[in-house]
Amino acid sequence: MKFSANLGFLWADRPLPEAIHAAKAAGFAAVECHWPYDTPVSEINAALSETGLPMLGLNTRRGNLGAGENGLTALPGREAEARAAIDEALEYASQTGTGAVHVMAGFSGGPRAHATFVDNLRYACDQAEPDGITILIEPLNHYDAPGYFLSTSEQAAAIIHEIGRDTLKLMFDCYHLQIMEGDLSRRLARLLPLIGHIQIASVPDRGKPDHGELDYGYILREIDKLGWTGAIGAEYKPNAPTNDTLEWLHNQNH
């Protein structure tokens, strides 16, 4: 299987271009990031070219960090800011050859939030389509992100079906969905046509995927049996220097 290093967590102590080189040296097949906007596009492109790694995804901005915001797309009255964040993310993705943008919903709830999220996602799909960029939505668990608008795969699937666009997909983060719903093997099989990216981390500590209540040896074999050909995103929080937490990757690669 192929794995993608999420540079929001892995080698987060290094500038992004250095982290891309570190991911290549460690044996990752791709990279993805959270918020790369402070790094010039030219530096990202140079690192991607030098390593031959593709950039799989990035996130829209969270909003006002001082106020604890975690996305804007489902916030009624903030449509202009949400769409500016979508435009910025898509422009950065287009310039770096990044295949997907995770559009962050934010802390909100209720019918108005749902309508706002759907309208903004339709806008995102319209803007993404000419460049062939996938729009991702990701349920977050209610321990790490209490009050986040999108919290289950069922809710995400219903929104994807409501919008009905091929460019809109589910970010299936095994860590978040194990906490919220469990039954991952059946859930992966049922939702496979809607899934645009898969991420892994241990549960409940969000550490490297070689311990905890999820058996990733089993889960990854099930994903492979389903015919998944994309890279699996390693989005875990290292409890030591990243290079000292990669035994799981080396075991997978040999």
Helices and strands as residue ranges (DSSP letters): E 3-6, H 16-26, E 30-32, H 41-51, E 57-59, G 65-67, H 79-96, E 100-102, H 111-128, G 129-131, E 134-137, H 153-163, E 168-173, H 174-180, H 184-191, G 192-194, E 195-200, H 216-225, E 232-234, G 242-245, H 247-253
